[in-house]
Amino acid sequence: MTVPPRVPRRLAAPAPGWTAEADVVVVGSGIAGLTCALRLRERVERVLLVTKTVLSAGSTEWAQGGIAAAMDPEDTPQEHLEDTLVAGVGLCDVDAVRALVTEGPDRVRELVGLGANFDVDAGGDLRLTREGGHHRDRIAHAGGDATGAEISRALIAALRTVLDDPGIEVVEHALVVDLLGAADGSVCGVTLHVIGEGQVDGVGAVRARAVVLATGGLGQIYTSTTNPPVATGDGMAAALRAGARLADLEFVQFHPTVLYLGEGSTGQQPLVSEALRGEGAVLVDDRGERVMAGRHELADLAPRDVVARGILQVMAERGLEHVWLDARHLGAPFLERRFPSIVARCRELGVDPATELLPVAPAQHYASGGVETDLLGRTSLTGLSACGEVSCTGVHGANRLASNSLLEGLVFAHRIADDLGARLAAGELPAGRVPVEPGGRPADLLDSSHRVRLQRAMTRGCGPVRTAESTREAAAELAELAALPTGAAEPGPRTWETTNLLHLGQALALLAHRREETRGGHLRADHPQRDDDRWLTHQRVTRGEDGVLVVTERPVSTHGDTAVGGAA
Ligand code: SIN
């Protein structure tokens, strides 16, 4: 990569026309944002929860498989930790995983206490299933395959019961534009674009003692993804522009079994949960031969990077656009009871899992990297915390273990709420820090008409199979987009989203190009082996003073100890 990419300090946007104040502003309303806001409300005076469209529109709502936690008496957090580390292919930070697996079971029990209706057996015990990379049945699910929707429902219901409380306020249709920075470099609020009415409409500024980003992932950077349309990386991009450190961005997870709808199909695609394979469905090629036979001891339930790569190899060898998932032997009554949403969606689209093979192919699913945090969810910028998919806590390493994402959002949202509650009570992050006008020119905006070109460049260049050349080409195409004549695009939500995708794409392509090895989510065709001597390290990217993206590396934190009872 010859010219290192630059990103500006802020997006071009109208000057704020309104202002609001809060102790903490939480941006995003998936499991992480809702959990954090609800818990913060008990700890600080004024919480403002803002969300891009409506409360239920984020990725949590779409989560099918479930939430992983060692809830079975036979299971242990230690075993959950070991499976997480194996899936993360050497790049998980062990202390973060330890926090996840030890605190996870209590957090899930609290969700049940809050009213989330998980599926239970006749005795009232949670029904637990298995997904790729897990050696035990430890995935709690709801509505069969509608776990995220049920969690979202329960959390939103809990939020609605406290909305009369002056200590918490919700603003929907509020897109975060940028972070506000004080003279000491700390974060002291956000600028937002609200499609509202009356006082709060258009671009405004919310000043806060602390900001929590829970804005989800960046799936819309690729041509096809399981992520909803709102997943345009807005929080991640705003953090990058503000100078926060992002880490592991090159580790993008491609889900192996996404319903294949034809070559030209773009945007959000229907997920076919790994839990189907957990219940016995298998992947086959055009001859009916098992795709995963002989590839891994767990076969169809290998970690999802292994399965996705197996599928891509078979597709390449046999000239196929997809493989097939065979769930027919599970029978209509079981499939309809256990996977009602998937069965209904497939039938709607003209294919019946009870009687037909399902065409499936890998598609973008999850950003394993994001805004780097410590164990308390603090980022490299004072006053800014992050949780859920927007963050990189070190839990996922190079490849997230199935159903660890909802759990991560839950566990780290709690940690952040407790941390901020204590800090604000101790007088840290004082109110009244005045935002300073960032220097430099605001970003030239990228018109949304270029979004498809950007997505194609990222899919070709930084997809599950990459090379030095493909990542270089993606970077070059994004550089061309960044250099388009100024003033062509009007500020507004679609343009800001597209510009966010551009800034994150530039950072992602830079890290993907540098990592000359195959690990986790991707295969580097020109470096087909994992290289622990050189690459047992996190890559981090930060915006330098002059806007140039600077890459540094951090060794993986193993603390030499992978026991759950070890150093915390
Ligand atoms: C799935 O249900 O296969 C997805 C679960 C996850 O992404 O963890």
Residues whose N, C-alpha, C, O or C-beta is under 5 A from the ligand:
A	BS01	SIN	Q64 G65 V272 S273 E274 A275 L401 A402 S403 N404
